[in-house]
Amino acid sequence: MVEAINEDEENNIVVMGSNDNTDMIPDISYEVTKLMKDKGFYTVWESVSKDEMN
């Protein structure tokens, strides 16, 4: 998702009224993490997230 946000900014694509939505990343992270915890997939989410950062 972060890559898509960056691509939109680089290509000057307006999403939700802005072409720079990087300020939404912490909110998206919070919501996805909360969902993964609620559904019992938190450890999988953490593992995949760490793999993607490397």
N, CA, C and O of each residue as an XYZ file, in Angstrom:
216
protein
N       0.819     -1.184      0.000
C       0.000      0.000      0.000
C       0.864      1.248      0.000
O       0.550      2.231     -0.672
N       1.953      1.206      0.757
C       2.859      2.358      0.793
C       3.446      2.600     -0.592
O       3.585      3.745     -1.024
N       3.789      1.517     -1.286
C       4.315      1.666     -2.648
C       3.285      2.321     -3.556
O       3.635      3.166     -4.381
N       2.019      1.943     -3.414
C       0.959      2.535     -4.238
C       0.797      4.022     -3.927
O       0.606      4.832     -4.834
N       0.874      4.378     -2.650
C       0.792      5.796     -2.267
C       1.944      6.572     -2.896
O       1.747      7.673     -3.411
N       3.148      5.999     -2.855
C       4.309      6.661     -3.457
C       4.173      6.769     -4.968
O       4.515      7.799     -5.549
N       3.676      5.714     -5.610
C       3.473      5.756     -7.062
C       2.462      6.835     -7.437
O       2.671      7.582     -8.393
N       1.377      6.916     -6.689
C       0.372      7.949     -6.972
C       0.985      9.340     -6.874
O       0.720     10.205     -7.708
N       1.805      9.547     -5.851
C       2.441     10.856     -5.687
C       3.386     11.150     -6.852
O       3.373     12.247     -7.410
N       4.212     10.153     -7.218
C       5.163     10.342     -8.320
C       4.458     10.599     -9.642
O       4.961     11.350    -10.478
N       3.292      9.979     -9.837
C       2.553     10.132    -11.092
C       1.497     11.218    -11.022
O       0.678     11.363    -11.930
N       1.522     11.993     -9.921
C       0.595     13.102     -9.724
C      -0.870     12.664     -9.834
O      -1.697     13.374    -10.406
N      -1.179     11.491     -9.280
C      -2.541     10.972     -9.264
C      -3.207     11.416     -7.960
O      -2.692     11.171     -6.869
N      -4.341     12.063     -8.094
C      -5.059     12.573     -6.936
C      -5.978     11.476     -6.390
O      -6.812     10.930     -7.112
N      -5.810     11.169     -5.108
C      -6.641     10.190     -4.407
C      -7.184     10.871     -3.156
O      -6.424     11.410     -2.351
N      -8.486     10.843     -3.004
C      -9.139     11.483     -1.859
C      -8.735     12.951     -1.729
O      -8.546     13.459     -0.623
N      -8.606     13.620     -2.864
C      -8.351     15.053     -2.872
C      -6.896     15.466     -2.763
O      -6.602     16.659     -2.691
N      -5.971     14.505     -2.748
C      -4.554     14.839     -2.600
C      -3.705     13.862     -3.399
O      -4.093     12.713     -3.612
N      -2.540     14.332     -3.840
C      -1.618     13.405     -4.496
C      -0.517     12.957     -3.535
O       0.356     12.178     -3.918
N      -0.549     13.439     -2.293
C       0.390     13.009     -1.259
C      -0.409     12.572     -0.037
O      -0.814     13.398      0.781
N      -0.628     11.279      0.075
C      -1.417     10.745      1.184
C      -0.554      9.991      2.190
O      -1.047      9.118      2.905
N       0.728     10.325      2.244
C       1.622      9.633      3.166
C       1.233      9.851      4.628
O       1.585      9.044      5.488
N       0.521     10.919      4.909
C       0.101     11.158      6.291
C      -0.934     10.139      6.764
O      -1.215     10.058      7.960
N      -1.501      9.362      5.845
C      -2.482      8.335      6.197
C      -1.836      7.015      6.628
O      -2.507      6.158      7.203
N      -0.553      6.848      6.359
C       0.113      5.569      6.605
C       0.000      5.116      8.063
O      -0.312      3.947      8.289
N       0.236      5.969      9.063
C       0.079      5.502     10.449
C      -1.344      5.029     10.769
O      -1.523      4.050     11.493
N      -2.351      5.717     10.234
C      -3.739      5.318     10.470
C      -4.042      3.966      9.821
O      -4.712      3.121     10.415
N      -3.547      3.772      8.609
C      -3.747      2.503      7.915
C      -3.067      1.370      8.683
O      -3.641      0.294      8.852
N      -1.863      1.614      9.140
C      -1.127      0.619      9.911
C      -1.881      0.244     11.180
O      -1.997     -0.936     11.513
N      -2.386      1.235     11.875
C      -3.147      0.989     13.099
C      -4.376      0.129     12.813
O      -4.620     -0.860     13.505
N      -5.140      0.504     11.803
C      -6.379     -0.215     11.492
C      -6.109     -1.657     11.047
O      -6.817     -2.574     11.464
N      -5.103     -1.859     10.213
C      -4.796     -3.210      9.752
C      -4.287     -4.059     10.913
O      -4.676     -5.219     11.049
N      -3.425     -3.494     11.746
C      -2.916     -4.228     12.904
C      -4.054     -4.600     13.847
O      -4.099     -5.724     14.347
N      -4.959     -3.684     14.092
C      -6.113     -3.970     14.950
C      -6.958     -5.090     14.359
O      -7.370     -5.995     15.085
N      -7.222     -5.051     13.069
C      -7.994     -6.089     12.401
C      -7.305     -7.448     12.516
O      -7.948     -8.456     12.808
N      -5.996     -7.466     12.283
C      -5.259     -8.728     12.361
C      -5.302     -9.308     13.779
O      -5.417    -10.521     13.952
N      -5.210     -8.447     14.781
C      -5.324     -8.915     16.173
C      -6.717     -9.481     16.435
O      -6.855    -10.555     17.021
N      -7.742     -8.761     16.002
C      -9.123     -9.190     16.225
C      -9.425    -10.525     15.553
O     -10.213    -11.314     16.075
N      -8.810    -10.788     14.406
C      -9.078    -12.012     13.639
C      -8.104    -13.143     13.964
O      -8.231    -14.244     13.428
N      -7.127    -12.875     14.846
C      -6.192    -13.917     15.260
C      -5.007    -14.121     14.334
O      -4.336    -15.150     14.407
N      -4.742    -13.165     13.474
C      -3.639    -13.279     12.521
C      -2.482    -12.332     12.823
O      -1.652    -12.068     11.952
N      -2.421    -11.823     14.046
C      -1.411    -10.813     14.373
C       0.017    -11.323     14.174
O       0.851    -10.608     13.619
N       0.310    -12.546     14.618
C       1.681    -13.053     14.483
C       2.063    -13.215     13.011
O       3.211    -12.979     12.634
N       1.106    -13.615     12.190
C       1.371    -13.717     10.743
C       1.629    -12.325     10.179
O       2.564    -12.130      9.403
N       0.804    -11.362     10.567
C       0.953     -9.978     10.109
C       2.327     -9.421     10.476
O       2.994     -8.797      9.650
N       2.739     -9.649     11.709
C       4.043     -9.176     12.162
C       5.164     -9.813     11.352
O       6.102     -9.130     10.942
N       5.071    -11.106     11.123
C       6.108    -11.819     10.383
C       6.206    -11.304      8.936
O       7.298    -11.030      8.436
N       5.067    -11.180      8.289
C       5.056    -10.695      6.904
C       5.558     -9.252      6.847
O       6.320     -8.897      5.948
N       5.139     -8.429      7.793
C       5.565     -7.031      7.810
C       7.086     -6.921      7.961
O       7.726     -6.115      7.286
N       7.648     -7.730      8.842
C       9.118     -7.711      9.036
C       9.822     -8.176      7.771
O      10.836     -7.595      7.382
N       9.299     -9.221      7.118
C       9.910     -9.707      5.879
C       9.876     -8.641      4.790
O      10.841     -8.494      4.040
N       8.780     -7.899      4.695
C       8.647     -6.861      3.677
C       9.593     -5.691      3.918
O       9.994     -5.023      2.965
N       9.954     -5.431      5.162
C      10.839     -4.314      5.471
C      12.279     -4.630      5.118
O      13.084     -3.714      4.954
N      12.615     -5.879      5.000
C      14.013     -6.265      4.695
C      14.271     -6.370      3.227
O      15.389     -6.683      2.817
